[in-house]
Amino acid sequence: MTAHVPRARTKGWGGVGAMATACALALVFALLLTCTGSQGRTPAKAAGESVSHAERTRAAEECTAPEKQTLPPGDSDGPAIAEIKNRDGEKRKLIVGVDQNSYRWGYRDPNSGEGVQLEGFDIDLVHRIAEDILGDPDAVQFKAIPTDQRIPAIRDGRVDMVVRTMTINCARIQEVAFSAPYFKTGQQVLAPKSSPVEGYDATLADQEICTATGSTAYSTLEADRKAGLLPESADIRTTVPNQLDCLVRLQLGEVDAVVTDGALAASQAAQDPTVELKGEAFTTEYYGVAMKKDADDLVRRVNRILVDFRADPTDGWQSSYTEWLSATLGQDSSRSAPPAPQYLRRS
């Protein structure tokens, strides 16, 4: 969908300071990062149980719980993992599509003194996966992927996987394979504190709403308006390649509200004290690691890594949540913890 250019207007709530902040943020997150690494461990023998192609196709077509349509955990190396391990020299890295402008998820902190080092919850998970597959948490080549390029990057083979606050949904499992969920969230409204918008309700009438192209937020708004759950006069035409662009437009007074995952919205609110979350989350969604449809061995390995990551009491899911997300989502992580994973049955 072509991004709609909003009508020019000035709200007066952000002013020059907000514009300067927006421009600074856009400039800060403008680099790609490549991390070097070392040798990994010896590949294991190929083995394991399979889920039939027919069963997986049927599950996707009859989708009601996409977060449960993933393969059981496994340790065996197959073609996908072998391709990663067989890369030569400096190219022997896990190639991962990430975000570099989502505060506390995948971003570069200009005040960290670490140069171009990426940080955040998603980045912690990437390092964990690299350590397991290649024996080195830094054996990663990060590629910044816009929201609307996540699936094309996987399908075209530009990345081995995408770890980028990517919601598992029924449309996407037709195109890529997902891991089990690693985070629970839901769609939420972000707007200026002075805005009359109160949440995902009638107060969105006559408001311009920004979403990222190809995002769950946009498809939800589109479906809800057709179903009469969103005011007909709500303008949802404004779409942007990256979610942070919505915050910039909100700061500049070019849109009235942003709809995105609550976990991301909370981080954006932390970046700008003039905006806030409005109302409660109105969906329940789960983030997953996305990979190629036929990368069964890689999907199984990532699912096994996630089991270990959730169970690790010292350097796992909880410690990463505490470090990166507790400041924006609260100390109680139970609302964000993924459910016990469920997998497709073995054939």
Legacy VTK file of the C-alpha trace (Angstrom):
# vtk DataFile Version 3.0
C-alpha trace
ASCII
DATASET POLYDATA
POINTS 347 float
0.000 0.000 0.000
1.304 3.446 -0.861
1.864 5.615 2.151
-0.691 8.398 2.470
0.750 11.882 2.910
-1.261 13.513 5.695
-2.626 17.007 5.398
-0.269 19.637 6.750
-1.176 20.981 10.170
0.358 22.007 13.470
-1.006 20.684 16.742
1.214 22.807 18.929
1.872 20.071 21.504
5.293 18.968 20.218
6.739 22.184 18.829
10.269 22.717 17.731
11.658 20.536 20.502
9.664 17.532 19.306
10.766 18.116 15.736
14.395 18.280 16.801
13.976 15.116 18.854
12.373 13.313 15.926
15.116 14.325 13.539
17.807 13.323 16.011
16.212 9.928 16.526
15.955 9.352 12.799
19.639 10.181 12.336
20.793 8.105 15.299
19.259 4.924 13.939
20.685 5.122 10.423
23.487 2.530 10.391
23.731 -1.184 9.705
25.745 -3.272 12.115
27.980 -6.251 11.412
29.441 -8.237 14.296
32.274 -10.715 13.820
32.588 -14.060 15.527
34.408 -17.361 15.867
34.005 -21.014 15.052
31.011 -23.056 16.148
30.620 -26.612 17.316
30.645 -29.791 15.262
27.348 -30.526 13.486
25.236 -33.288 14.993
23.946 -36.216 12.967
20.750 -35.549 11.054
17.796 -37.344 12.608
14.417 -36.694 14.167
10.713 -36.951 13.758
8.788 -35.027 11.140
5.468 -33.304 10.726
3.895 -34.106 7.394
3.641 -31.391 4.743
-0.057 -32.103 4.385
-0.631 -31.634 8.109
1.253 -28.336 8.169
-0.636 -27.045 5.147
-3.966 -28.064 6.674
-3.057 -26.400 9.970
-2.202 -23.143 8.198
-5.395 -23.169 6.157
-7.529 -23.889 9.227
-5.668 -21.332 11.326
-7.266 -20.372 14.621
-4.233 -20.324 16.944
-1.161 -19.487 14.820
1.143 -19.380 17.847
0.641 -23.141 18.263
1.550 -24.069 14.694
5.257 -24.638 15.049
7.512 -27.678 15.117
8.588 -29.472 18.314
12.046 -28.616 19.703
15.020 -30.515 18.330
18.833 -30.564 18.287
19.603 -32.220 14.967
21.408 -30.308 12.245
19.826 -30.296 8.812
20.294 -28.311 5.591
19.427 -24.889 7.054
21.831 -25.129 9.985
24.510 -26.771 7.828
24.370 -23.814 5.435
24.996 -21.435 8.337
27.860 -23.489 9.777
29.530 -24.029 6.402
30.008 -20.342 5.661
33.689 -19.512 5.243
35.828 -17.355 7.498
34.374 -13.965 8.356
31.109 -14.944 6.655
30.515 -17.713 9.193
27.793 -15.887 11.045
24.096 -16.055 11.714
22.424 -13.467 9.473
19.498 -11.909 11.316
16.995 -9.239 10.350
16.401 -6.890 13.273
15.145 -3.442 14.115
17.641 -0.771 15.090
15.227 1.966 16.106
12.879 0.249 18.566
13.832 1.539 21.986
14.778 -1.306 24.370
13.993 -3.966 21.748
16.587 -3.434 19.036
18.327 -0.060 19.076
21.632 1.800 19.340
21.947 3.876 22.468
23.952 7.002 21.536
24.838 7.462 25.211
26.176 3.955 25.774
29.673 4.689 24.538
29.633 1.385 22.665
29.670 2.862 19.167
27.389 0.965 16.832
26.531 -1.878 19.193
22.899 -2.947 19.057
21.104 -3.530 22.335
17.709 -4.675 23.548
15.497 -7.646 24.333
15.402 -8.978 20.765
19.160 -8.535 20.464
19.732 -10.622 23.603
17.721 -13.425 22.026
19.736 -13.223 18.797
22.997 -13.572 20.728
21.570 -16.584 22.548
20.671 -18.279 19.253
24.097 -17.537 17.739
25.854 -18.938 20.774
23.922 -22.184 20.543
24.331 -22.703 16.795
27.822 -21.304 16.211
29.331 -21.406 19.698
29.813 -17.634 19.817
27.141 -15.111 20.855
28.785 -12.471 18.673
28.857 -14.572 15.507
26.040 -12.466 14.088
25.562 -10.257 11.076
22.733 -7.892 11.892
20.689 -6.489 9.035
18.285 -3.623 9.657
14.966 -4.644 8.107
11.992 -2.279 7.735
8.650 -3.588 8.990
7.342 -4.159 5.474
10.478 -6.086 4.421
10.541 -8.752 7.114
8.866 -11.501 5.098
10.532 -10.621 1.745
13.956 -10.684 3.446
13.302 -14.226 4.697
11.811 -15.542 1.477
14.579 -14.014 -0.665
17.282 -15.554 1.523
18.763 -12.222 2.616
18.568 -13.350 6.248
18.440 -16.662 8.097
15.751 -15.368 10.412
13.995 -12.239 11.613
13.912 -11.348 15.310
12.057 -8.052 15.219
8.970 -7.855 17.453
7.165 -9.848 14.750
3.658 -11.003 15.566
2.728 -14.566 14.672
-0.522 -14.459 12.701
-2.498 -16.596 10.299
-1.565 -14.649 7.167
2.144 -14.779 7.922
2.339 -18.507 8.634
1.298 -19.036 5.025
4.575 -17.408 3.970
7.156 -18.100 6.685
7.723 -20.506 9.561
7.630 -19.244 13.131
9.130 -20.409 16.368
7.047 -20.825 19.479
6.113 -17.466 21.049
8.735 -15.639 23.073
6.628 -12.620 24.117
2.986 -11.723 24.690
1.557 -8.330 23.730
-1.486 -6.698 22.108
-2.437 -3.757 19.908
-2.764 -0.430 21.692
-3.296 3.261 20.921
-0.587 5.898 21.417
-1.528 9.590 21.305
-0.533 12.954 22.791
-1.445 13.380 26.447
-3.577 16.379 25.463
-5.480 14.380 22.820
-9.229 13.703 23.117
-8.517 10.106 22.067
-9.255 7.799 24.994
-8.460 4.408 23.499
-9.596 2.034 20.797
-13.141 3.342 20.742
-15.466 6.003 19.316
-12.974 8.742 20.194
-10.953 7.691 17.124
-13.685 9.125 14.877
-12.277 11.738 12.489
-8.732 11.019 13.695
-5.761 10.237 11.452
-4.084 7.019 12.592
-0.567 5.929 11.630
0.543 2.313 11.311
3.527 0.535 9.779
3.062 -0.935 6.316
2.578 -4.690 6.508
1.946 -4.582 10.246
-0.656 -6.456 12.243
-1.911 -3.059 13.393
-2.929 -2.011 9.888
-4.648 -5.290 9.018
-6.528 -5.167 12.326
-7.734 -1.604 11.730
-8.781 -2.445 8.184
-10.753 -5.514 9.283
-12.339 -3.753 12.247
-13.535 -0.830 10.176
-15.183 -3.192 7.700
-16.800 -5.005 10.632
-18.052 -1.764 12.193
-15.750 -2.044 15.214
-13.820 1.095 14.251
-15.515 4.424 13.395
-15.982 4.757 9.643
-14.491 8.265 9.735
-11.201 7.101 11.245
-8.505 7.757 8.643
-6.125 4.779 8.465
-4.430 5.646 5.178
-1.149 6.805 6.707
1.343 3.946 6.588
5.121 4.113 6.944
7.986 1.634 6.385
9.172 1.680 10.011
7.165 1.966 13.203
9.360 4.768 14.568
8.270 6.904 11.610
4.782 6.922 13.140
6.146 8.421 16.347
7.951 11.081 14.309
4.724 11.978 12.494
2.877 12.075 15.781
5.508 14.417 17.212
5.241 16.675 14.171
1.458 16.852 14.487
0.892 15.154 11.127
-1.271 12.379 12.614
-3.504 12.147 15.665
-2.687 8.668 16.944
-0.540 5.600 16.411
-1.688 1.998 16.681
0.989 -0.594 17.309
1.918 -3.395 19.687
1.564 -2.244 23.278
5.113 -3.365 24.056
6.471 -1.087 21.334
4.076 1.739 22.195
5.285 1.715 25.805
8.868 2.118 24.613
7.858 4.971 22.330
6.060 6.697 25.188
9.271 6.392 27.198
11.109 8.228 24.417
8.686 11.165 24.424
7.011 12.372 27.643
4.345 14.270 25.680
2.645 11.055 24.497
1.006 8.184 26.357
-0.831 4.907 25.919
-4.569 5.400 25.622
-6.855 2.637 26.900
-6.051 -1.043 27.203
-4.698 -3.488 24.638
-7.523 -4.637 22.375
-5.918 -7.794 20.960
-3.735 -10.629 22.249
-0.698 -11.387 20.125
2.623 -13.183 20.361
6.062 -12.424 18.982
7.975 -15.224 17.298
11.235 -15.785 15.438
10.474 -16.009 11.709
12.355 -18.327 9.338
11.940 -19.934 5.913
9.055 -22.353 5.527
11.331 -25.295 4.727
13.964 -24.610 7.425
12.587 -27.327 9.702
15.875 -28.059 11.470
16.408 -24.365 12.232
12.857 -23.955 13.535
13.291 -26.958 15.819
16.642 -25.685 17.089
15.270 -22.216 17.826
12.336 -23.767 19.683
14.743 -25.768 21.819
16.800 -22.617 22.472
13.635 -20.796 23.544
12.837 -23.548 26.061
16.279 -23.039 27.597
16.039 -19.236 27.376
12.744 -19.185 29.300
14.040 -21.619 31.925
17.410 -19.929 32.546
17.126 -18.166 35.937
20.337 -16.133 35.660
20.799 -15.126 32.029
17.503 -15.907 30.344
14.122 -14.424 29.479
13.424 -12.913 32.906
16.814 -11.251 33.287
16.527 -9.795 29.793
13.034 -8.516 30.565
14.257 -6.920 33.790
17.161 -5.204 32.084
15.383 -3.874 29.011
11.622 -3.807 29.486
10.729 -3.484 33.166
11.212 0.290 33.003
8.525 0.650 30.335
6.256 -2.355 30.931
6.533 -2.694 34.713
8.334 -5.014 37.096
5.633 -7.688 36.815
6.579 -9.678 33.727
3.700 -12.154 33.987
1.517 -10.209 31.547
4.253 -10.370 28.918
5.483 -13.905 29.491
4.587 -16.284 26.667
2.320 -19.236 27.416
3.660 -22.749 27.704
4.496 -23.631 24.101
2.314 -25.995 22.108
3.563 -27.653 18.967
2.271 -29.457 15.909
2.015 -33.166 16.631
4.745 -35.465 15.364
3.806 -37.812 12.546
LINES 1 348
347 0 1 2 3 4 5 6 7 8 9 10 11 12 13 14 15 16 17 18 19 20 21 22 23 24 25 26 27 28 29 30 31 32 33 34 35 36 37 38 39 40 41 42 43 44 45 46 47 48 49 50 51 52 53 54 55 56 57 58 59 60 61 62 63 64 65 66 67 68 69 70 71 72 73 74 75 76 77 78 79 80 81 82 83 84 85 86 87 88 89 90 91 92 93 94 95 96 97 98 99 100 101 102 103 104 105 106 107 108 109 110 111 112 113 114 115 116 117 118 119 120 121 122 123 124 125 126 127 128 129 130 131 132 133 134 135 136 137 138 139 140 141 142 143 144 145 146 147 148 149 150 151 152 153 154 155 156 157 158 159 160 161 162 163 164 165 166 167 168 169 170 171 172 173 174 175 176 177 178 179 180 181 182 183 184 185 186 187 188 189 190 191 192 193 194 195 196 197 198 199 200 201 202 203 204 205 206 207 208 209 210 211 212 213 214 215 216 217 218 219 220 221 222 223 224 225 226 227 228 229 230 231 232 233 234 235 236 237 238 239 240 241 242 243 244 245 246 247 248 249 250 251 252 253 254 255 256 257 258 259 260 261 262 263 264 265 266 267 268 269 270 271 272 273 274 275 276 277 278 279 280 281 282 283 284 285 286 287 288 289 290 291 292 293 294 295 296 297 298 299 300 301 302 303 304 305 306 307 308 309 310 311 312 313 314 315 316 317 318 319 320 321 322 323 324 325 326 327 328 329 330 331 332 333 334 335 336 337 338 339 340 341 342 343 344 345 346
